[in-house]
Amino acid sequence: MTATTIVGNVYDKYGTRNPVARWLMNNFLAAVSELYALTRPRSVLEVGCGEGKLADHLRGLSHQPERFEACDISLDKLVPGLDERIYFSAGDIYQLPFEKGQFDLVVCCEVMEHLDEPARGLAEIARVSSGWLLVSTPREPLWRMLNLARGQYLLDLGNTPGHVQHFSQAQLLCLLATQMQVTEVRSPLPWTVALGRKR
């Protein structure tokens, strides 16, 4: 993580009232939910949980794992009212406080773009998985172009605060291939969402 690490989202994309942003988020959540359901995990870890809203969404789906944990470098951004069956803990993606192969599925959405060393972070989430990895990032340069189109982060050429990596879909899949065999890819505008088995 960087000295200017941002935990959670710059704005409330899960609770936005903007109809276009809501449509985009619904498509993102549908893609993540579909891939999550394919794994039917008994144990789940979300790394980089931010406010806890994605963990809460996944925990509420029809498939009910026996164990669902979520972690982030800080838990200060967790919102109230999250599912009480989720166990939240503090943890650094570069040194997760879990044993090797402890989770059937590790979810890591909207995190890799914040890392100075994404390959190292990916290796660590692969270490704690016994099988599946579910990873997403914004798809560049589309992400920044859409930010510019809505008049956001103009001085930074559309770069969202905290984003230090800028993955095209091909670049993300190339990185993921170092640790996992990608089996499914979804492209909800403007993200790449990938599921695979660890190598």
C-alpha positions as CSV (number, residue, x, y, z in Angstrom):
1,M,0.0,0.0,0.0
2,T,1.1,3.6,-0.5
3,A,1.6,6.4,2.0
4,T,-1.7,7.9,0.7
5,T,-3.7,4.7,0.9
6,I,-7.4,5.2,0.4
7,V,-9.7,2.8,2.3
8,G,-13.1,2.5,0.8
9,N,-14.5,4.6,-2.1
10,V,-13.9,8.2,-2.9
11,Y,-17.7,8.6,-3.2
12,D,-20.6,6.3,-2.3
13,K,-20.9,4.4,-5.5
14,Y,-23.1,1.8,-3.9
15,G,-25.6,4.4,-2.6
16,T,-25.5,6.9,-5.5
17,R,-28.7,8.4,-6.7
18,N,-27.3,9.1,-10.1
19,P,-29.3,6.8,-12.4
20,V,-26.4,6.1,-14.8
21,A,-24.0,5.4,-11.9
22,R,-26.7,3.1,-10.4
23,W,-27.0,1.2,-13.7
24,L,-23.3,0.8,-13.9
25,M,-23.0,-0.4,-10.3
26,N,-25.9,-2.9,-10.8
27,N,-24.1,-4.4,-13.8
28,F,-20.9,-4.6,-11.8
29,L,-22.6,-6.3,-8.8
30,A,-24.4,-8.7,-11.2
31,A,-21.1,-9.8,-12.8
32,V,-19.4,-10.3,-9.4
33,S,-22.4,-12.1,-8.0
34,E,-22.6,-14.5,-11.1
35,L,-19.0,-15.4,-10.8
36,Y,-19.2,-15.8,-7.0
37,A,-22.2,-18.2,-7.4
38,L,-20.2,-20.4,-9.8
39,T,-17.7,-21.3,-7.0
40,R,-20.3,-22.3,-4.3
41,P,-17.7,-21.7,-1.6
42,R,-17.8,-23.0,2.0
43,S,-15.4,-20.3,3.1
44,V,-14.9,-16.8,1.7
45,L,-12.4,-14.0,2.3
46,E,-12.8,-10.5,0.8
47,V,-9.6,-8.6,0.8
48,G,-9.9,-4.8,0.7
49,C,-13.4,-4.7,2.0
50,G,-13.6,-0.9,2.4
51,E,-17.0,0.0,3.8
52,G,-18.1,-3.6,3.8
53,K,-20.8,-3.2,1.2
54,L,-19.6,-5.8,-1.3
55,A,-19.1,-8.3,1.5
56,D,-22.6,-7.6,2.7
57,H,-24.0,-8.0,-0.8
58,L,-22.3,-11.3,-1.4
59,R,-23.2,-12.6,2.1
60,G,-26.9,-11.9,1.3
61,L,-27.0,-14.0,-1.9
62,S,-28.7,-17.3,-1.9
63,H,-25.6,-19.4,-1.5
64,Q,-24.7,-19.3,2.2
65,P,-21.0,-20.2,3.0
66,E,-20.2,-21.5,6.4
67,R,-17.6,-18.9,7.0
68,F,-17.4,-15.3,5.5
69,E,-14.5,-13.0,6.5
70,A,-13.5,-9.6,5.2
71,C,-10.4,-7.5,5.9
72,D,-8.8,-4.2,5.0
73,I,-5.8,-2.2,6.2
74,S,-8.2,-0.2,8.4
75,L,-11.8,-0.9,9.4
76,D,-12.6,2.8,10.1
77,K,-14.8,3.0,7.0
78,L,-17.2,0.1,7.8
79,V,-20.8,1.3,7.6
80,P,-23.4,0.3,10.3
81,G,-25.9,-2.4,9.7
82,L,-23.7,-5.0,7.9
83,D,-24.6,-8.7,8.1
84,E,-23.5,-9.9,11.5
85,R,-22.4,-13.2,10.0
86,I,-19.4,-11.5,8.4
87,Y,-16.2,-11.4,10.5
88,F,-14.2,-8.2,9.8
89,S,-10.6,-7.9,10.7
90,A,-7.7,-5.6,9.9
91,G,-5.1,-7.0,7.5
92,D,-2.5,-5.9,5.0
93,I,-2.8,-7.4,1.6
94,Y,1.0,-7.9,1.5
95,Q,0.9,-9.9,4.7
96,L,-2.5,-11.4,5.4
97,P,-3.1,-12.8,8.9
98,F,-4.3,-16.1,7.6
99,E,-2.8,-19.5,7.0
100,K,-2.0,-20.9,3.5
101,G,-5.1,-22.3,1.7
102,Q,-7.5,-21.2,4.4
103,F,-10.4,-20.1,2.1
104,D,-12.2,-21.7,-0.8
105,L,-12.7,-18.3,-2.4
106,V,-10.8,-15.1,-2.1
107,V,-12.5,-12.0,-3.5
108,C,-10.4,-8.9,-4.2
109,C,-12.4,-6.2,-6.1
110,E,-11.2,-2.7,-6.8
111,V,-7.9,-3.1,-4.9
112,M,-5.1,-3.9,-7.4
113,E,-5.2,-0.5,-8.9
114,H,-4.3,1.0,-5.5
115,L,-1.2,-1.2,-5.0
116,D,2.4,-0.1,-5.6
117,E,3.2,-3.9,-5.9
118,P,0.1,-5.6,-7.4
119,A,2.0,-8.8,-8.3
120,R,3.0,-9.1,-4.6
121,G,-0.6,-8.5,-3.5
122,L,-1.9,-11.0,-5.9
123,A,0.6,-13.6,-4.8
124,E,-0.5,-13.1,-1.2
125,I,-4.3,-13.5,-1.9
126,A,-3.4,-16.6,-3.9
127,R,-1.5,-18.0,-0.9
128,V,-4.6,-17.9,1.4
129,S,-6.9,-19.5,-1.3
130,S,-7.3,-23.2,-1.6
131,G,-9.0,-22.9,-5.0
132,W,-10.7,-19.8,-6.3
133,L,-9.8,-16.2,-6.8
134,L,-12.2,-13.5,-7.9
135,V,-10.6,-10.2,-8.9
136,S,-11.8,-6.9,-10.5
137,T,-10.2,-3.6,-11.5
138,P,-11.4,-0.6,-13.4
139,R,-10.8,-1.0,-17.2
140,E,-8.4,1.6,-18.5
141,P,-8.2,3.9,-20.3
142,L,-12.0,3.8,-20.4
143,W,-12.3,4.5,-16.6
144,R,-10.4,7.8,-16.9
145,M,-12.2,8.8,-20.0
146,L,-15.5,8.4,-18.3
147,N,-14.3,10.4,-15.3
148,L,-13.3,13.2,-17.7
149,A,-16.6,13.0,-19.5
150,R,-18.4,13.6,-16.2
151,G,-16.0,16.4,-15.3
152,Q,-14.2,14.6,-12.5
153,Y,-10.5,14.7,-11.6
154,L,-9.7,17.0,-14.6
155,L,-6.3,18.1,-13.3
156,D,-5.3,14.4,-12.9
157,L,-6.5,13.6,-16.4
158,G,-9.5,11.6,-15.0
159,N,-7.4,9.5,-12.6
160,T,-9.4,8.6,-9.5
161,P,-7.5,9.5,-6.3
162,G,-5.5,6.6,-5.0
163,H,-5.2,4.8,-8.3
164,V,-1.5,4.1,-8.9
165,Q,-2.0,1.3,-11.5
166,H,-4.0,1.5,-14.7
167,F,-5.0,-1.9,-16.1
168,S,-6.4,-2.6,-19.5
169,Q,-8.3,-5.9,-19.6
170,A,-5.3,-7.5,-21.3
171,Q,-2.9,-6.2,-18.7
172,L,-5.0,-7.4,-15.8
173,L,-5.4,-10.9,-17.3
174,C,-1.7,-11.1,-17.9
175,L,-1.0,-10.3,-14.3
176,L,-3.7,-12.8,-13.0
177,A,-2.2,-15.5,-15.2
178,T,0.9,-15.5,-13.0
179,Q,-1.1,-16.9,-10.1
180,M,-4.3,-18.3,-11.4
181,Q,-5.9,-20.1,-14.4
182,V,-8.6,-17.6,-15.5
183,T,-11.8,-19.5,-16.3
184,E,-14.4,-16.7,-16.6
185,V,-14.2,-13.0,-17.5
186,R,-16.9,-10.4,-17.4
187,S,-16.7,-6.9,-18.7
188,P,-19.4,-4.7,-17.1
189,L,-18.8,-1.1,-18.2
190,P,-16.2,0.1,-17.1
191,W,-14.6,-2.9,-15.2
192,T,-12.9,-6.2,-15.8
193,V,-14.1,-9.0,-13.4
194,A,-12.2,-12.3,-13.6
195,L,-12.6,-15.7,-11.8
196,G,-10.1,-18.5,-11.8
197,R,-8.4,-21.3,-9.9
198,K,-5.1,-20.6,-8.3
199,R,-2.1,-22.3,-9.8
